[in-house]
Amino acid sequence: MDDREIDLAIAKIEYPETRNIKLWVEQNMVSFTEGWYDIGPIIEREKIGIRPVPRGWEAFCGSSIAIADTPTKAAALVFLKIKGFEV
């Protein structure tokens, strides 16, 4: 998944009643993969851990783990994993 697909998938989970989620994400400049303001509350609510690893950043929650080049993207990916998405 690229960053845009990740952002849209998370927006659909977080804002299920929003119509035209793609437009809403663009208009509100939401970026779960890049913005601490957007992903931070999810990290806290879901108790997602983040730590640096040799290949970038690792996020973890329960048995779900994701590695990415930034901590925000790793957290976004692990959130999708715990919600049942293939990433």
Contacts in CASP RR format, 6 or more apart in sequence:
PFRMAT RR
TARGET T0000
AUTHOR 0000-0000-0000
METHOD contacts of the structure
MODEL  1
MDDREIDLAIAKIEYPETRNIKLWVEQNMVSFTEGWYDIGPIIEREKIGI
RPVPRGWEAFCGSSIAIADTPTKAAALVFLKIKGFEV
1 9 0 8 1.000
1 77 0 8 1.000
1 80 0 8 1.000
1 87 0 8 1.000
3 31 0 8 1.000
3 33 0 8 1.000
3 34 0 8 1.000
3 73 0 8 1.000
6 32 0 8 1.000
6 33 0 8 1.000
6 73 0 8 1.000
6 76 0 8 1.000
6 77 0 8 1.000
6 80 0 8 1.000
6 87 0 8 1.000
7 25 0 8 1.000
7 30 0 8 1.000
7 31 0 8 1.000
7 32 0 8 1.000
7 33 0 8 1.000
7 76 0 8 1.000
8 21 0 8 1.000
8 22 0 8 1.000
8 25 0 8 1.000
9 80 0 8 1.000
9 85 0 8 1.000
10 32 0 8 1.000
10 39 0 8 1.000
10 42 0 8 1.000
10 76 0 8 1.000
10 79 0 8 1.000
10 80 0 8 1.000
11 18 0 8 1.000
11 21 0 8 1.000
11 24 0 8 1.000
11 25 0 8 1.000
11 30 0 8 1.000
11 32 0 8 1.000
12 21 0 8 1.000
13 83 0 8 1.000
14 42 0 8 1.000
15 21 0 8 1.000
15 24 0 8 1.000
18 24 0 8 1.000
24 30 0 8 1.000
30 38 0 8 1.000
31 38 0 8 1.000
32 38 0 8 1.000
32 39 0 8 1.000
32 42 0 8 1.000
32 72 0 8 1.000
32 76 0 8 1.000
32 79 0 8 1.000
33 39 0 8 1.000
33 70 0 8 1.000
33 72 0 8 1.000
33 73 0 8 1.000
33 76 0 8 1.000
34 70 0 8 1.000
34 72 0 8 1.000
34 73 0 8 1.000
35 72 0 8 1.000
36 72 0 8 1.000
39 72 0 8 1.000
39 75 0 8 1.000
39 76 0 8 1.000
39 79 0 8 1.000
40 75 0 8 1.000
42 48 0 8 1.000
42 75 0 8 1.000
42 79 0 8 1.000
43 49 0 8 1.000
43 50 0 8 1.000
43 75 0 8 1.000
46 61 0 8 1.000
46 79 0 8 1.000
46 82 0 8 1.000
47 61 0 8 1.000
48 59 0 8 1.000
48 60 0 8 1.000
48 61 0 8 1.000
48 75 0 8 1.000
48 78 0 8 1.000
48 79 0 8 1.000
49 59 0 8 1.000
49 60 0 8 1.000
49 61 0 8 1.000
49 75 0 8 1.000
50 57 0 8 1.000
50 58 0 8 1.000
50 59 0 8 1.000
50 60 0 8 1.000
50 71 0 8 1.000
50 74 0 8 1.000
50 75 0 8 1.000
51 57 0 8 1.000
51 58 0 8 1.000
51 60 0 8 1.000
52 58 0 8 1.000
53 67 0 8 1.000
55 67 0 8 1.000
56 67 0 8 1.000
56 68 0 8 1.000
56 69 0 8 1.000
56 70 0 8 1.000
56 74 0 8 1.000
57 67 0 8 1.000
57 68 0 8 1.000
57 69 0 8 1.000
57 70 0 8 1.000
57 71 0 8 1.000
57 73 0 8 1.000
57 74 0 8 1.000
58 65 0 8 1.000
58 66 0 8 1.000
58 67 0 8 1.000
58 74 0 8 1.000
59 65 0 8 1.000
59 66 0 8 1.000
59 67 0 8 1.000
59 68 0 8 1.000
59 71 0 8 1.000
59 74 0 8 1.000
59 75 0 8 1.000
59 77 0 8 1.000
59 78 0 8 1.000
60 66 0 8 1.000
60 78 0 8 1.000
61 78 0 8 1.000
61 79 0 8 1.000
61 81 0 8 1.000
61 82 0 8 1.000
62 82 0 8 1.000
64 78 0 8 1.000
64 81 0 8 1.000
64 82 0 8 1.000
65 78 0 8 1.000
65 81 0 8 1.000
66 74 0 8 1.000
66 75 0 8 1.000
66 77 0 8 1.000
66 78 0 8 1.000
66 81 0 8 1.000
66 87 0 8 1.000
67 74 0 8 1.000
68 74 0 8 1.000
68 76 0 8 1.000
68 77 0 8 1.000
77 87 0 8 1.000
80 87 0 8 1.000
81 87 0 8 1.000
END
